[in-house]
Amino acid sequence: MLANLTTPLLGIVATSAIGRLGEATLLGGVAMAAFAFDCLFWLFSFLRMGTVALTAQSFGARDSREIRAVLVRALILAAAGGALLLALQIPLGATIFGLMGGSEAMTAVAKQYFAIRMWAAPFALANYALLGWFIGQARARTALGLQIAINLVNIAGNLLLVVLLHGGVAGAASAALIAETVGCCAGLVAAWRLVGGHLDGIAATLFDRTKLVRMLSVNRDIMIRTALLIAGLFFFTTQGARAGDVTLATNAVLYNFLLIGSFFLDGLANAAEQLCGQSIGARDGKAFSQATRLILLWSFGFAAALSLAFLSLNGLLIELMTTNAAVRQAAREFVVLAALAPITGAMAYCFDGIFIGATWTRDMRNLMIAALLMYLASWYLLTPLGNTGLWLAMLVFQLSRGLLQALRFPALKRRTFAGPPSSS
C-alpha cells in the first residue's frame, strides 16, 4: 500500500515545485504533462503485474533459474517498450496534448516537460519490472525502499533545480529523469545481489518459446484490460466535461475519493498477486483458498473503513480540495455516491489481484469487456438523471467487474487445481 501511494508523487512534486513560481501557465502545462505520463506509464503497468505473477509462481515452485529468467525477460521487454516510446514521442505528445485541448501557451510548456521526461521511459518501465520482481518474491520492503529512493531523489532534484537554481520546467522534468534513472540503477544493484551476482544457467530457458509466448500473452491481456479501464475512466471525465465547468470540477474533486481508495485497495491486490501466484506455483489449493479468503476479508474491511471515513470527513475533504463555493455545494450533493466507490470497487481490486496471480488474464480481459459494456449501458439508461446517473453508472462499472469475476472464479479454480497437488 505504501509503495502504491508513492506512485503519483513524481508528478505531484513537479507540480508543487512549479506552483511556487506563481505562473498559472507553467503550472497548468506541467500538470497536463504529469497527467499524460500517469496515463501513458499506467498502460505499461502490465510489466509490474505480469512480473509479479510469473515470479510468484516460480517462487512457489522453487524454481530459482526461472525466477532469474523472468526478471531478464521483463527487463528486455521494458527496454523495448522504452525504446518504442522514445521513437514515438513526437506524435504521442502531439496527439495527447491535442486531445487535452489546453491553451497554446500551456501546451507549449507541457511539450517541453514531456520532451525531457520522456527520456526516463526505459528506466521507468524497468522500475515497473523490478518492482514486480521484488513483490513476486514477497520482498515488499525492498520494493518500498526502491519507491522511496526514487521519490527522495525527485524531491531533492526539484528543490535544487527548480527552487534554488531556477531551472523552471526543464529543471522539474530533469529531476524526474534523474530520479527514475537512479531508482533503476539502485533496483538493478539490489536484484544483482539477490541473484548472488550471477545469472548462470538461464541461457537455456531465457528464450524458451513456450515461456516467452506465455509471458507475452499474459502481458497482452493485462495491457488490453488496463486500456479498457482507462477508457472507462476517460469516458467518465469527458461526460462530466460536457455537463459544464462546475460539474467537471465537482467530479474532479470527488474522483480523488475513488483514487485514494484505489491506491489502498491495489496494495491488497498486489498481495493477492504474490500469494495466489506462489500457491499456484506450489500447486497448493489449500493455500490458494486461504489467500483468497484473507484478501477478500481485508479488502472489504479496508473498503468499509475508507467509505466511513469519506462520509465522516467529506465536508473537510471537499473544502481542502476546492475554495469555489459552487463546486463545494455541488460536491456535497454527490459525495455519498463517491464515498461508496471503495465498497463497490473492493471485489474488483481483490479479484484483479487473484486473477493476475493465477495468470487467468484472458478471462480477466474478457470480463473487463463485459463490465465496460454494462457500464455504458447503465450510463445510457441513467442519462436522464444527469451527473447522478453518471456516478451510478461508474459504481455499476466497479461492482460488475468484481461480480463477474466472482462468478467465474469457482470454475477457474477447479480447472487450475484439477491435477494432483504438489508433494512439497
URMOKA-V100656 format. One record per residue. N is the residue number from 1. RES is the residue in three letters. OMEGA is omega in degrees with one decimal (999 if undefined). NEAR is the number of other C-alpha atoms within 10 Angstrom. Layout:
[[N	RES	OMEGA	NEAR] [N	RES	OMEGA	NEAR]]
//
This chain:
[[1	MET	-179.3	17] [2	LEU	177.5	15] [3	ALA	178.8	19] [4	ASN	-177.9	18] [5	LEU	178.2	16] [6	THR	-172.5	16] [7	THR	-176.4	16] [8	PRO	-172.3	15] [9	LEU	179.8	18] [10	LEU	179.1	26] [11	GLY	-178.9	23] [12	ILE	-180.0	16] [13	VAL	179.0	20] [14	ALA	179.6	27] [15	THR	-179.6	23] [16	SER	-179.3	15] [17	ALA	178.9	22] [18	ILE	179.1	28] [19	GLY	178.5	17] [20	ARG	179.6	11] [21	LEU	173.2	14] [22	GLY	179.2	10] [23	GLU	-175.9	10] [24	ALA	-178.9	12] [25	THR	179.1	20] [26	LEU	-179.2	23] [27	LEU	-179.7	22] [28	GLY	-179.9	21] [29	GLY	179.1	27] [30	VAL	178.1	31] [31	ALA	176.8	23] [32	MET	-177.7	25] [33	ALA	179.0	26] [34	ALA	177.3	25] [35	PHE	178.8	13] [36	ALA	179.4	20] [37	PHE	178.1	19] [38	ASP	-179.0	14] [39	CYS	-176.6	13] [40	LEU	-179.8	16] [41	PHE	177.2	16] [42	TRP	178.6	17] [43	LEU	179.4	19] [44	PHE	-179.0	22] [45	SER	174.9	20] [46	PHE	178.0	25] [47	LEU	176.3	29] [48	ARG	-173.7	24] [49	MET	179.0	31] [50	GLY	179.5	31] [51	THR	175.6	34] [52	VAL	-175.1	35] [53	ALA	-176.3	35] [54	LEU	176.9	31] [55	THR	-178.8	33] [56	ALA	178.7	32] [57	GLN	176.5	30] [58	SER	177.8	25] [59	PHE	178.3	24] [60	GLY	178.7	24] [61	ALA	-179.6	20] [62	ARG	-179.4	15] [63	ASP	-175.3	13] [64	SER	179.1	15] [65	ARG	-179.5	19] [66	GLU	175.7	21] [67	ILE	178.2	23] [68	ARG	-178.1	24] [69	ALA	179.0	23] [70	VAL	-179.9	26] [71	LEU	-178.0	23] [72	VAL	177.6	17] [73	ARG	-178.9	19] [74	ALA	179.6	25] [75	LEU	175.8	23] [76	ILE	179.0	14] [77	LEU	177.9	18] [78	ALA	178.8	24] [79	ALA	178.5	18] [80	ALA	178.1	14] [81	GLY	178.5	18] [82	GLY	178.0	23] [83	ALA	178.3	15] [84	LEU	179.0	13] [85	LEU	178.0	19] [86	LEU	-179.3	17] [87	ALA	-175.8	11] [88	LEU	-170.9	11] [89	GLN	-178.5	17] [90	ILE	177.6	13] [91	PRO	177.6	9] [92	LEU	179.9	16] [93	GLY	-179.6	20] [94	ALA	-178.7	12] [95	THR	-176.7	11] [96	ILE	-176.3	15] [97	PHE	173.2	20] [98	GLY	178.5	13] [99	LEU	-178.8	9] [100	MET	174.6	11] [101	GLY	177.1	11] [102	GLY	178.3	16] [103	SER	-178.5	13] [104	GLU	-179.0	12] [105	ALA	179.2	12] [106	MET	-179.9	22] [107	THR	178.3	24] [108	ALA	177.5	17] [109	VAL	-179.6	21] [110	ALA	-179.7	26] [111	LYS	177.4	21] [112	GLN	177.9	18] [113	TYR	-177.5	26] [114	PHE	-176.4	25] [115	ALA	-179.8	17] [116	ILE	-175.6	18] [117	ARG	-179.6	22] [118	MET	178.2	21] [119	TRP	175.9	22] [120	ALA	-173.6	23] [121	ALA	-179.8	24] [122	PRO	-179.2	23] [123	PHE	178.9	24] [124	ALA	179.8	24] [125	LEU	175.3	28] [126	ALA	177.3	30] [127	ASN	174.2	28] [128	TYR	-178.7	25] [129	ALA	179.6	31] [130	LEU	178.8	30] [131	LEU	178.7	26] [132	GLY	-178.6	32] [133	TRP	178.2	31] [134	PHE	-179.6	27] [135	ILE	-179.6	26] [136	GLY	177.4	32] [137	GLN	-180.0	21] [138	ALA	177.4	20] [139	ARG	-176.0	14] [140	ALA	178.8	20] [141	ARG	176.7	13] [142	THR	178.4	18] [143	ALA	178.8	23] [144	LEU	179.1	20] [145	GLY	178.2	15] [146	LEU	179.4	23] [147	GLN	178.9	24] [148	ILE	179.5	17] [149	ALA	179.7	18] [150	ILE	-176.5	26] [151	ASN	176.5	23] [152	LEU	177.7	15] [153	VAL	179.3	20] [154	ASN	178.4	28] [155	ILE	179.2	21] [156	ALA	179.2	13] [157	GLY	178.2	23] [158	ASN	177.8	30] [159	LEU	-177.8	19] [160	LEU	-171.0	16] [161	LEU	-177.0	21] [162	VAL	-173.7	24] [163	VAL	-175.4	17] [164	LEU	-176.0	10] [165	LEU	176.3	11] [166	HIS	-179.1	16] [167	GLY	176.3	16] [168	GLY	-176.8	19] [169	VAL	179.1	26] [170	ALA	178.5	18] [171	GLY	179.4	24] [172	ALA	178.9	32] [173	ALA	179.0	32] [174	SER	178.5	24] [175	ALA	178.1	28] [176	ALA	178.7	29] [177	LEU	179.9	24] [178	ILE	-178.0	19] [179	ALA	179.7	26] [180	GLU	-179.7	29] [181	THR	178.5	22] [182	VAL	178.7	18] [183	GLY	178.9	27] [184	CYS	179.3	25] [185	CYS	178.7	16] [186	ALA	179.0	17] [187	GLY	178.4	24] [188	LEU	177.3	16] [189	VAL	179.0	12] [190	ALA	179.4	16] [191	ALA	179.3	18] [192	TRP	178.1	14] [193	ARG	-179.8	11] [194	LEU	179.6	12] [195	VAL	176.3	14] [196	GLY	176.9	9] [197	GLY	178.2	11] [198	HIS	177.7	11] [199	LEU	-177.9	13] [200	ASP	171.0	11] [201	GLY	-177.0	12] [202	ILE	-176.2	18] [203	ALA	-176.3	11] [204	ALA	-175.9	10] [205	THR	-173.5	16] [206	LEU	-177.9	18] [207	PHE	174.1	13] [208	ASP	-172.2	12] [209	ARG	-177.2	10] [210	THR	-178.0	9] [211	LYS	177.0	17] [212	LEU	179.5	15] [213	VAL	179.7	12] [214	ARG	179.8	13] [215	MET	-178.1	20] [216	LEU	-179.9	15] [217	SER	177.2	16] [218	VAL	-179.3	24] [219	ASN	177.5	24] [220	ARG	-178.3	17] [221	ASP	179.1	22] [222	ILE	179.8	27] [223	MET	178.0	22] [224	ILE	178.5	20] [225	ARG	-179.6	22] [226	THR	178.2	19] [227	ALA	178.0	17] [228	LEU	178.0	18] [229	LEU	177.1	18] [230	ILE	179.1	15] [231	ALA	178.5	13] [232	GLY	179.2	18] [233	LEU	177.6	14] [234	PHE	178.3	12] [235	PHE	178.2	15] [236	PHE	-179.1	21] [237	THR	-177.7	18] [238	THR	178.4	11] [239	GLN	175.5	16] [240	GLY	-180.0	22] [241	ALA	-179.6	16] [242	ARG	-179.6	10] [243	ALA	178.5	12] [244	GLY	-175.4	11] [245	ASP	-177.9	12] [246	VAL	179.2	18] [247	THR	177.7	21] [248	LEU	-180.0	19] [249	ALA	178.7	21] [250	THR	-180.0	26] [251	ASN	178.2	24] [252	ALA	178.5	17] [253	VAL	-176.4	22] [254	LEU	177.9	22] [255	TYR	177.8	19] [256	ASN	176.1	15] [257	PHE	178.9	22] [258	LEU	-177.7	17] [259	LEU	179.3	13] [260	ILE	178.5	14] [261	GLY	-177.8	22] [262	SER	179.7	22] [263	PHE	178.3	20] [264	PHE	-175.4	21] [265	LEU	178.1	29] [266	ASP	173.9	22] [267	GLY	175.8	20] [268	LEU	175.8	23] [269	ALA	175.8	30] [270	ASN	177.7	29] [271	ALA	178.4	24] [272	ALA	178.4	30] [273	GLU	-176.6	34] [274	GLN	-175.4	36] [275	LEU	-179.9	31] [276	CYS	177.2	32] [277	GLY	179.4	32] [278	GLN	-179.2	30] [279	SER	174.9	26] [280	ILE	179.7	27] [281	GLY	179.9	23] [282	ALA	-176.7	22] [283	ARG	-176.0	23] [284	ASP	-178.3	19] [285	GLY	-179.8	20] [286	LYS	178.6	11] [287	ALA	178.7	16] [288	PHE	179.8	22] [289	SER	179.5	13] [290	GLN	179.7	13] [291	ALA	-179.1	20] [292	THR	178.0	18] [293	ARG	-178.7	12] [294	LEU	-179.0	12] [295	ILE	178.0	24] [296	LEU	-179.2	19] [297	LEU	-178.5	15] [298	TRP	179.3	16] [299	SER	179.7	26] [300	PHE	177.3	19] [301	GLY	178.4	13] [302	PHE	-179.2	18] [303	ALA	178.9	25] [304	ALA	179.3	19] [305	ALA	179.1	14] [306	LEU	179.9	22] [307	SER	177.6	23] [308	LEU	178.8	16] [309	ALA	179.1	12] [310	PHE	179.5	22] [311	LEU	-178.0	17] [312	SER	-173.3	12] [313	LEU	-171.6	11] [314	ASN	-179.7	20] [315	GLY	180.0	15] [316	LEU	-178.1	10] [317	LEU	179.6	16] [318	ILE	-179.7	23] [319	GLU	177.8	15] [320	LEU	-173.9	10] [321	MET	179.2	13] [322	THR	175.9	15] [323	THR	-177.8	10] [324	ASN	-175.5	13] [325	ALA	-178.8	10] [326	ALA	179.9	13] [327	VAL	177.9	22] [328	ARG	-179.0	19] [329	GLN	-179.9	14] [330	ALA	-178.7	15] [331	ALA	179.8	25] [332	ARG	179.9	16] [333	GLU	-174.7	12] [334	PHE	-172.1	16] [335	VAL	179.0	22] [336	VAL	178.7	15] [337	LEU	179.2	17] [338	ALA	-178.9	25] [339	ALA	178.3	25] [340	LEU	-175.5	21] [341	ALA	178.7	27] [342	PRO	-178.7	31] [343	ILE	-179.0	23] [344	THR	-178.2	24] [345	GLY	-174.7	27] [346	ALA	-177.8	29] [347	MET	-179.5	28] [348	ALA	179.4	26] [349	TYR	-179.2	27] [350	CYS	-177.7	29] [351	PHE	172.0	25] [352	ASP	179.3	25] [353	GLY	179.4	30] [354	ILE	-178.4	31] [355	PHE	179.1	23] [356	ILE	179.3	31] [357	GLY	179.3	33] [358	ALA	-175.0	27] [359	THR	171.0	27] [360	TRP	-169.5	19] [361	THR	178.2	24] [362	ARG	178.1	18] [363	ASP	178.5	17] [364	MET	178.1	24] [365	ARG	-177.9	20] [366	ASN	179.3	13] [367	LEU	175.2	20] [368	MET	176.7	23] [369	ILE	179.6	17] [370	ALA	-179.8	15] [371	ALA	179.1	25] [372	LEU	177.6	21] [373	LEU	176.9	14] [374	MET	177.6	17] [375	TYR	-179.0	23] [376	LEU	177.7	19] [377	ALA	178.4	15] [378	SER	178.8	19] [379	TRP	-178.7	25] [380	TYR	-178.8	13] [381	LEU	-176.1	11] [382	LEU	-178.6	17] [383	THR	179.3	14] [384	PRO	-179.7	11] [385	LEU	177.5	12] [386	GLY	-176.6	14] [387	ASN	174.6	21] [388	THR	177.8	16] [389	GLY	178.8	17] [390	LEU	178.5	25] [391	TRP	177.2	22] [392	LEU	178.3	19] [393	ALA	177.7	23] [394	MET	177.4	26] [395	LEU	175.8	21] [396	VAL	178.7	23] [397	PHE	-179.5	28] [398	GLN	-177.2	22] [399	LEU	-178.8	20] [400	SER	177.1	23] [401	ARG	-178.5	26] [402	GLY	-177.6	23] [403	LEU	178.9	18] [404	LEU	178.3	18] [405	GLN	178.8	23] [406	ALA	179.0	15] [407	LEU	-179.1	10] [408	ARG	-173.0	13] [409	PHE	-175.5	16] [410	PRO	-178.7	11] [411	ALA	179.3	10] [412	LEU	178.8	16] [413	LYS	179.0	15] [414	ARG	-178.8	11] [415	ARG	-177.1	9] [416	THR	-176.0	14] [417	PHE	-179.7	15] [418	ALA	-178.7	11] [419	GLY	179.1	9] [420	PRO	178.9	9] [421	PRO	179.0	13] [422	SER	178.5	13] [423	SER	178.9	7] [424	SER	999	9]]
//
